[in-house]
Amino acid sequence: MKSSSYSGAARPRKRTGADHFGLFTLFLLLAASLALYIRLMATGMLSNLYLIILMVVLIVLNAVSVIVQLPLRRNKAGKLIMGIVSLLLSGAMLYGVVAVNSVQSALSKIVGKMTETEITEVRVMNDNPATSMGDTRGYTFGYIADADTKNTQSILDEISKSFGTIKSKGYDSMTALADALYDDEVDAILINQGYVDLLTEKDGYTDFRDQTRVLYTYTTTHEVDPIVPNTSITKEPFVVYCSGIDARVDDISAKSRSDVNILAVVNPTTKQILLVNTPRDYYLPLARNGELDKLTHAGLYGIDESMKVLGNLYGVQADYYVRVNFAGLVKIVDALGGVDIESDANFSCVPMETPDGNGDYTYQKYSFTKGINHVNGSQALAFARERKAFADGDNRRGQHQMTVIKAIVNKACSSAVLTKYQELLKAVSWRRPRTRSLRTCPMPTSAPSCRCSSATWRTGTSQPMPSPARAARNTATPSATRRG
């Protein structure tokens, strides 16, 4: 009878290439999971509930990876499959980290520090001998007493600090201020750049820019209180004021006329958005003083004024706002690779100023056909601005503006945005460089002279009469200027 003997223990199995690949993907998945969770938690973008759900999902994924990859197995197919899945998940998570960083950076530029910019001109008559602020010693400066008071006073204080005590005189309106300059009651005036546009729209003052010149321009910037997010924003409806400002190359924070005034009513429960447009030239009571004025002019007193005027009209409160200028809209649409807009008619727009990639303007003319049109940024801007081609003018333009908004939202919500999100974030956070700021630049001793459905509300119009002194000097027929 033969006997067999056993000597020594079984030789341990060595880890193969599949094992090492699995361990690598295991630790990579763990590192990517931690990076994604920590980054999202730090941003505060997700509620605690969503953070808990995300944490559970990540724990389950990593637990499955550990169960598959740690033990030594004869069958390596499972390790290889799990490793490939882990690689794909890790790549997606790291992509998410980069995306979150980009989003947070863009948001910090947009809402991190809320500022408002006011551009104030020092104007004198054309025949005034002054060529710099240094020549204004002994001048009497006029200003509007009840507008931009804090900003005006800071400029007067700076002038006094640089050139000694000055005389100043306040007036009740911009027309009274202009008359004071014409009648030599004052030697120079301080006037908000936007108010000059308003003044030249009034009878008797259309040639104000021709009779006066800019001696110097101040740009002052101040911080404004940020909007506090609504804690129930995911449950209760809220209103977003969409403002398109009449600014070509100015900083987006500058006070300017608001030519697009759309309220977006968002219902987060039903996932629906209602857009309500109010034409810019409707006369409405200003919230600041109750006087009737064009809606577009409310923007000259700050975006809060526009929000209050519309809120009083519709009996709602705008919780948030979105603000864009011409160049900003062009950049956003171009960053998306263009959008598809649907036109209800064939039409051509009149030649109008269109910004290029640097925010500089040239005159362009575009045509649109009935049906779907794929447009770039400049074409989308022209589509949203045209009104002369239609009998219903502003109402049709408002409908087109809402069409552009819907097209942008649809493209931004599509899968196409995944490859373009960096360009989109740069576009929405882009700001043209500012000019000089009073609070950071010293006063110069010399400076060169430099020349869904439209709302159906309607109110009466108000047209102030020119002062007798001004009317006597200006007998020419006022010229009408188109502002598209």
PyMOL commands that set and color helices and strands:
alter all, ss='L'
color gray80, all
select helices_A, chain A and resi 17-43+48-69+77-111+133-136+149-163+174-182+193-200+208-211+295-301+303-314+326-335+377-385+393-412+415-419+421-428+468-473
alter helices_A, ss='H'
color red, helices_A
select strands_A, chain A and resi 115-125+140-144+167-171+188-192+212-223+238-245+258-267+272-277+283-285+292-294+320-324+339-343+347-348+352-355+361-364+367-368+371-375+453-454
alter strands_A, ss='S'
color yellow, strands_A
deselect
rebuild
show_as cartoon
